[in-house]
Amino acid sequence: MTRRIALPFLVFVVLLLVWELAVPLFRIQQIVLPAPSGVAGTMMRTAGPIAFHARHTLVTTLIGFGAAVALGLLLGFAIGASATVHDALYPLLVGFNSIPKAAVVPLLVMWFGIGAVPAVLTAFLLAFFPIAVNVSVGLATLESELRDVLRVLGASRWQIFRKVGVPRTMPLFFASLKVAISSAFVGSVISETVASNAGIGYLMAVATSDFNTRLAFGGLFVLAVLGVLLYGVFAVIERRLTGWAYTD
Amino acid sequence: MAFVGPSGCGKSTLLKLIAGLVPATSGSVMVDGRLVRGPLKNVGMAFQNPVLLPWRSVLNNLLLPFEILRENGDSRAPDRALWREKAVALLRTVGLGGAEDRQPRELSGGMRQRVSLCRALIHEPALLLLDEPFAALDAFTREEMWELHQTLRLHREFTGVLVTHDLREAVFLAQTIYVMSTNPGRIAHVHQVTLPFPRTLDQLYGAEATELIRLMRDQIRSTRERTA
């Protein structure tokens, strides 16, 4: 476990060092590529605003993500349990999912104005698809033998769904959460960059328009840390709740 | 009784018809003097694939039938403690005493198959339907399972219907063997196995068993040639 944390951390530090040395060595202008030390300095000085914007992005992401989990589960169960629902909805979902969500943001802004609502919605739109697909696959691949064993006990469809379908789907569901939380994060930041007055996306948009490259890099760093943390939280939850699905 | 026959002759479909899992396209199925209209409720089934629930311990896998019966208000599910005792006793009979808290992924194929058999028997069904339950096991484990199954049979009263490709398995376990033909899927021949119970594996190499196995093999081969 220490190895799995120490090793990537070491690589990261080495990368920072190379970067730090490369900037003066190749005489790169700070406005094009600031050295990590400069970025760190700017981040310290603006720690207050950065924390405010980071919290805003985090809350936005989590709200969108929560809605995506609810709808994703519902839709996934419906698609997985019923061939009719699958045939009716699945192609539409694939079509919908192939629309780049950045193209939807201007519409959302037109409807809901600049602010947190378009960001929440974009996060939601990006996150629910992987959840719905994974959940439906978990249900649809239920072994027919298992279904038969239970049906000859007099089990109803609902009982089979509850006792077998739902627990069987959980590993796929939790695996999809890791993907979905990252997608939600991407969604809210995209929307913030285009149309918001708070959030890391907004902070970066403002920083780049001021040619404040250091602050922009600081924003990127915060995004990376938040992304890794969110992913980590769901990876741990997954491991705890559905360890049976892994062969060690 | 056992059903043997070439692949695709409808042996598995026959089991599903008996259990009421698929409706008959024509004709009807009678079980215990009653017409089968939907899934029967007093049946145990086991397949080549043990299909245990990997998130439940061995004991909890055996408690699954109990949970379903209790929710449905079935009188065969009096209380959990009693059922638990039954599960423990049954596991001991199949040589898995003390394995209650193990996870299915920790067990070998033969052990999983035994748990699967226990799950099919725990609610004391009147009818046990077996669809090639031992086909995926190695030869030695398979023979052990035959003997185990015979022991269970001698302990309890139930009708067993076995579908298999293995003629020796059919001879060892069944009183009546139906040989099916393919295209159309019909019962082509019926044989009575007169060997008394309990049977031993050695008897499978005796004259009577050898003769019967050879006869059935020829019958199955001829039905295949006819369609080819």
Chai-1 contact restraints between the chains, C-beta under 6 A:
chainA,res_idxA,chainB,res_idxB,connection_type,confidence,min_distance_angstrom,max_distance_angstrom,comment,restraint_id
A,E143,B,V51,contact,1.0,0.0,6.0,A-B,restraint_1
A,E145,B,F47,contact,1.0,0.0,6.0,A-B,restraint_2
A,E145,B,N49,contact,1.0,0.0,6.0,A-B,restraint_3
A,E145,B,V51,contact,1.0,0.0,6.0,A-B,restraint_4
A,L146,B,V51,contact,1.0,0.0,6.0,A-B,restraint_5
A,D148,B,L21,contact,1.0,0.0,6.0,A-B,restraint_6
A,D148,B,M45,contact,1.0,0.0,6.0,A-B,restraint_7
A,V149,B,M45,contact,1.0,0.0,6.0,A-B,restraint_8
A,R151,B,P39,contact,1.0,0.0,6.0,A-B,restraint_9
A,V152,B,A19,contact,1.0,0.0,6.0,A-B,restraint_10
A,V152,B,P39,contact,1.0,0.0,6.0,A-B,restraint_11
A,V152,B,L40,contact,1.0,0.0,6.0,A-B,restraint_12
A,V152,B,V43,contact,1.0,0.0,6.0,A-B,restraint_13
A,V152,B,M45,contact,1.0,0.0,6.0,A-B,restraint_14
A,L153,B,P65,contact,1.0,0.0,6.0,A-B,restraint_15
A,L153,B,I68,contact,1.0,0.0,6.0,A-B,restraint_16
A,G154,B,K41,contact,1.0,0.0,6.0,A-B,restraint_17
A,G154,B,N72,contact,1.0,0.0,6.0,A-B,restraint_18
A,A155,B,I68,contact,1.0,0.0,6.0,A-B,restraint_19
A,Q159,B,I68,contact,1.0,0.0,6.0,A-B,restraint_20
A,P167,B,W55,contact,1.0,0.0,6.0,A-B,restraint_21
A,W244,B,P54,contact,1.0,0.0,6.0,A-B,restraint_22
A,W244,B,W55,contact,1.0,0.0,6.0,A-B,restraint_23
